């Protein structure tokens, strides 16, 4: 007996349509879930300055090129906004962006840049919104963790993101590879009042509790494993 897992519906349909899998035994489980105790809810800050954070590898597929371009426009329109870029540049990766692109924006005070860290909670907590304009995800871990902490999200309308970000519920979806669409989503968030932003934050946490609790996800895996083992015994 075999069981094939998918982290999103799009991947499942793709594999079936293209006959990549022969087994009829497959299901969707929402990634690996989130530890709701470690990533517990933290209230949004009441600061007048809005802080956006991008936490990811600095490669093209994560949408960093579009984000840096969008930041240039947004900072001209809204000088008091803060953009944090958290992630290291992998020079060995062909998709890695040019370090100079980051340094130039940093010197011009458009962004703050911090190298990769395991302590993402600190950066998420200081943020008002987490941005990930990725071209594609399996199931984005950073979006899950940020939503669990109670942060509104902006992400591309692509698999692995659009099951975590529900448009106008806990954040905004933008078109992938589209700087103007990303600018619109960021600007839409900036124009929200604090009550509306806090509502998005609460909805983020609610969405994770109901769909991505690590305990629930792990139990699904364990139940399936036990079921397969019992079938083999019989």
C-alpha positions as CSV (number, residue, x, y, z in Angstrom):
1,X,0.0,0.0,0.0
2,X,1.3,3.5,-0.8
3,X,-0.1,6.9,-0.1
4,X,1.0,10.1,-1.9
5,X,0.8,13.4,-0.2
6,X,0.4,16.8,-1.8
7,X,0.6,20.2,-0.1
8,X,-1.8,22.0,-2.4
9,X,-4.6,21.2,-4.8
10,X,-2.8,22.5,-7.8
11,X,0.1,20.1,-7.5
12,X,-2.3,17.2,-7.1
13,X,-4.3,18.1,-10.2
14,X,-1.1,18.6,-12.2
15,X,0.3,15.1,-11.2
16,X,-3.0,13.4,-12.0
17,X,-3.5,15.2,-15.3
18,X,0.0,14.5,-16.6
19,X,-0.2,10.9,-15.3
20,X,2.9,11.3,-13.2
21,X,1.3,9.1,-10.5
22,X,-0.3,5.8,-11.1
23,X,-1.6,5.2,-7.6
24,X,-5.2,6.2,-6.8
25,X,-4.3,6.6,-3.2
26,X,-3.4,10.3,-2.6
27,X,-4.5,13.2,-0.5
28,X,-3.8,16.8,0.4
29,X,-2.3,17.7,3.8
30,X,-1.5,21.3,4.5
31,X,2.3,21.1,4.6
32,X,3.9,20.4,8.0
33,X,1.7,22.8,9.9
34,X,2.7,25.3,12.5
35,X,3.6,25.0,16.2
36,X,0.9,27.3,17.6
37,X,2.6,27.5,21.1
38,X,5.9,28.6,19.7
39,X,4.3,30.9,17.1
40,X,1.7,32.4,19.4
41,X,-0.5,35.4,18.7
42,X,1.1,38.8,19.3
43,X,-0.8,42.0,18.9
44,X,0.0,44.4,16.1
45,X,2.0,47.5,17.0
46,X,0.2,50.8,17.1
47,X,3.1,52.7,15.4
48,X,2.3,55.3,12.8
49,X,5.1,54.0,10.6
50,X,4.1,50.8,8.9
51,X,6.7,48.1,8.7
52,X,6.7,45.5,5.9
53,X,9.1,42.5,6.0
54,X,10.2,40.0,3.4
55,X,11.8,36.9,4.9
56,X,13.2,34.4,2.4
57,X,16.1,33.4,0.3
58,X,17.1,36.2,-2.0
59,X,16.4,34.5,-5.3
60,X,14.4,35.6,-8.3
61,X,11.7,32.9,-7.8
62,X,10.7,34.5,-4.5
63,X,9.7,37.7,-6.3
64,X,12.4,39.8,-4.7
65,X,13.1,41.7,-8.0
66,X,9.5,42.8,-8.2
67,X,9.5,43.7,-4.5
68,X,12.6,45.9,-4.7
69,X,11.1,47.7,-7.7
70,X,7.8,48.2,-5.9
71,X,9.6,49.5,-2.8
72,X,11.2,52.3,-4.9
73,X,7.7,53.5,-5.9
74,X,6.1,53.1,-2.5
75,X,8.9,54.9,-0.6
76,X,8.5,57.9,-2.9
77,X,4.8,58.0,-2.2
78,X,4.9,57.0,1.5
79,X,8.4,58.0,2.9
80,X,7.5,56.8,6.4
81,X,7.0,53.2,5.5
82,X,9.7,50.7,6.5
83,X,10.8,47.7,4.5
84,X,12.9,45.0,6.0
85,X,14.6,42.4,3.8
86,X,15.7,39.4,5.8
87,X,17.7,36.8,3.9
88,X,21.2,36.0,2.6
89,X,22.4,36.1,-0.9
90,X,23.6,32.7,-2.2
91,X,26.2,33.5,-4.8
92,X,26.4,29.8,-5.9
93,X,22.7,29.9,-6.9
94,X,22.1,31.0,-10.5
95,X,18.8,32.5,-9.4
96,X,20.4,34.7,-6.8
97,X,20.0,38.4,-7.1
98,X,22.9,40.9,-7.4
99,X,24.2,42.0,-4.0
100,X,24.7,45.5,-5.4
101,X,20.9,45.8,-5.9
102,X,20.4,45.3,-2.1
103,X,23.3,47.5,-1.1
104,X,22.2,50.4,-3.3
105,X,18.7,50.4,-1.8
106,X,20.1,50.1,1.7
107,X,22.5,53.1,1.2
108,X,19.5,55.1,-0.2
109,X,17.6,54.2,3.0
110,X,14.9,52.5,1.0
111,X,15.4,49.2,2.9
112,X,16.9,47.6,5.9
113,X,18.8,44.4,5.1
114,X,19.6,41.6,7.5
115,X,21.2,38.3,6.8
116,X,19.4,35.0,7.2
117,X,18.5,34.1,10.8
118,X,16.8,31.2,12.6
119,X,15.1,33.8,14.8
120,X,12.4,34.9,12.4
121,X,9.9,35.4,15.3
122,X,11.7,38.6,16.3
123,X,11.3,40.1,12.8
124,X,7.8,38.9,12.3
125,X,6.7,40.5,15.6
126,X,8.2,43.9,14.7
127,X,6.3,43.8,11.4
128,X,2.9,45.1,10.5
129,X,2.7,42.9,7.3
130,X,4.7,40.1,5.8
131,X,5.3,40.1,2.0
132,X,6.1,37.1,-0.2
133,X,5.5,37.8,-3.9
134,X,6.8,34.3,-4.8
135,X,6.3,32.7,-8.2
136,X,5.5,29.3,-6.7
137,X,5.5,27.5,-3.3
138,X,4.7,24.1,-2.0
139,X,3.3,25.5,1.2
140,X,5.1,28.7,2.4
141,X,6.5,28.2,5.9
142,X,7.1,31.9,6.5
143,X,3.5,32.8,5.6
144,X,2.2,30.1,7.9
145,X,4.4,31.3,10.8
146,X,3.7,34.9,10.2
147,X,-0.1,34.3,10.1
148,X,0.1,32.2,13.3
149,X,1.7,35.1,15.1
150,X,-1.1,37.3,13.8
151,X,0.3,39.2,10.9
152,X,-1.5,40.3,7.8
153,X,0.0,39.0,4.6
154,X,0.6,40.1,1.0
155,X,1.5,37.3,-1.4
156,X,1.2,36.2,-5.0
157,X,-1.9,34.4,-6.1
158,X,-0.1,31.2,-6.7
159,X,-0.2,27.6,-5.3
160,X,1.3,27.4,-1.8
161,X,0.5,31.0,-1.1
162,X,-3.2,31.4,-2.0
163,X,-4.3,28.7,0.4
164,X,-2.7,30.6,3.3
165,X,-3.5,34.2,2.2
166,X,-7.3,34.6,1.7
167,X,-7.8,37.8,-0.3
168,X,-9.4,40.6,1.8
169,X,-9.7,38.3,4.8
170,X,-6.2,38.1,6.3
171,X,-4.3,40.0,3.6
172,X,-4.1,40.7,-0.1
173,X,-3.1,38.6,-3.1
174,X,-1.3,40.1,-6.1
175,X,-0.5,38.9,-9.5
176,X,2.7,36.9,-9.8
177,X,5.7,38.6,-11.6
178,X,3.7,41.9,-11.6
179,X,5.3,44.9,-9.9
180,X,2.3,47.1,-10.4
181,X,-0.1,44.6,-8.9
182,X,2.3,44.3,-5.9
183,X,2.4,48.1,-5.5
184,X,-1.4,48.1,-5.5
185,X,-1.6,45.5,-2.7
186,X,1.0,47.3,-0.6
187,X,-0.7,50.6,-1.1
188,X,-4.1,49.1,-0.2
189,X,-2.7,47.9,3.1
190,X,-1.1,51.3,3.9
191,X,-4.4,53.0,3.4
192,X,-6.2,50.8,5.9
193,X,-7.0,52.2,9.3
194,X,-5.6,50.4,12.4
195,X,-8.9,48.7,13.2
196,X,-9.0,47.1,9.7
197,X,-5.3,46.0,10.0
198,X,-6.0,44.4,13.4
199,X,-8.9,42.6,11.9
200,X,-6.7,41.1,9.2
201,X,-4.2,40.1,11.9
202,X,-6.9,38.3,13.9
203,X,-8.2,36.6,10.8
204,X,-4.6,35.3,10.1
205,X,-4.4,33.6,13.4
206,X,-7.9,32.2,13.1
207,X,-7.1,30.8,9.7
208,X,-4.0,29.0,11.0
209,X,-5.8,27.6,14.1
210,X,-8.6,26.2,12.0
211,X,-6.5,24.7,9.1
212,X,-2.8,24.5,9.9
213,X,-2.3,23.4,13.5
214,X,0.8,21.3,13.7
215,X,-0.8,18.8,16.0
216,X,-3.7,18.3,13.6
217,X,-1.4,17.9,10.6
218,X,0.9,15.4,12.4
219,X,-2.1,13.4,13.6
220,X,-3.2,13.0,10.0
221,X,0.2,11.6,9.0
222,X,0.2,9.2,12.0
223,X,-3.3,8.0,11.4
224,X,-2.5,7.3,7.8
225,X,0.7,5.4,8.7
226,X,-1.1,3.3,11.3
227,X,-3.8,2.5,8.8
228,X,-1.3,1.3,6.2
229,X,0.6,-0.8,8.8
230,X,-2.7,-2.4,9.9
231,X,-3.6,-3.2,6.3
232,X,-0.2,-5.0,5.9
233,X,-0.7,-7.0,9.0
234,X,-4.1,-8.1,7.8
